[in-house]
Amino acid sequence: MAEYVLGTHDEELWRLGLQHQVWRAQATALWETAGFGPGQTLLDIGCGPGFCTRDLAWVAGISGRVIAVDESPRYIDFVNNTPTGVGAAPIEAHLGDVQALDLPDECLDGAYARWVFCFVRHPDKVIEGVHRALKPGGRLVIQDYVHYLAMGLSPAGPALDRVAAAVRQSWALSGGDCNIGRRLPHLLTERGFRIDHLEPKVRVGTPGTLLWEWPTTFFRIFVPTLVKMGLLTQEEHRAFTEEWEQRSLDPQSRFYTPIVVDIVATKLD
Ligand SMILES: C[S@@+](CC[C@H](N)C(=O)[O-])C[C@H]1O[C@@H](n2cnc3c(N)ncnc32)[C@H](O)[C@@H]1O
């Protein structure tokens, strides 16, 4: 199985931890909207190192159960070797492709996927597998990009715009779609889900905040990869580094995140 485009090395694992801190409140609010709660069996689709998985284990509680699936052996090991806490649900982490989920029929009350659909070649297969595994009335919660190139600086930052376009290309080359949120509603309703909640979200960060750190860590890790992939020149890399460093020193700078869409969908009977 090809590894996901951002890799599974230590720095990416740490970046996912920071990312989780930045976006955690949005995730937990959406789980509440979806009615995730104690005693339920919940699935974390493409769990990565399990930052959401461990939070979901607290939501499901001691009488619940959390299943986590990811294609990365490194991340699954990390999930299995990181304690949750007394009172949290037990976590079962499985190595596997979320496009070929192999769970018993109608075993889940809820399922969650954050920034996974944007990386898979066959989102319809993921939805099909989740639909089979959910009980009727069970909820699928998704947070993913709907307009990636909405990301940008204020005042405008042309070097960042160039990097964002290269990121988009890199995901497309490995079968992903960084505007997947636009296709999801149709794919969900086609497969027998009802959309209960659909809300685009954009956030704005300033230098010195955790929200500014989020793109900073992403670019530090991934921009050199874009050069190696031939999607960005050394000169564009240099121009971007200079632009980002300058903006990071200016308290008036603003970073607009890509537009993320929050979706809650219910499996119809
Ligand atoms: C950006 S990370 C998000 C991790 C986690 N959902 C979170 O929000 O912290 C994307 C994850 O999707 C996983 N992934 C991508 N394609 C996959 C596939 N086809 N099957 C299983 N996992 C996949 C990657 O290994 C990676 O851990």
The ligand as an ORCA input file, in Angstrom:
! r2SCAN-3c Opt
* xyz 0 1
  C      -4.118     14.139      7.681
  S      -4.040     12.598      8.467
  C      -5.456     12.745      9.550
  C      -5.379     11.834     10.742
  C      -6.550     11.980     11.707
  N      -7.820     11.740     11.065
  C      -6.557     13.334     12.348
  O      -7.431     14.161     12.022
  O      -5.670     13.582     13.195
  C      -4.611     11.472      7.229
  C      -4.568     10.015      7.680
  O      -5.272      9.230      6.728
  C      -4.598      8.010      6.570
  N      -5.001      7.436      5.287
  C      -4.920      8.018      4.059
  N      -5.405      7.166      3.116
  C      -5.802      6.044      3.780
  C      -6.391      4.819      3.360
  N      -6.694      4.583      2.067
  N      -6.669      3.880      4.305
  C      -6.368      4.101      5.613
  N      -5.821      5.253      6.069
  C      -5.544      6.221      5.161
  C      -3.130      8.389      6.649
  O      -2.296      7.269      6.954
  C      -3.149      9.431      7.756
  O      -2.954      8.853      9.016
*
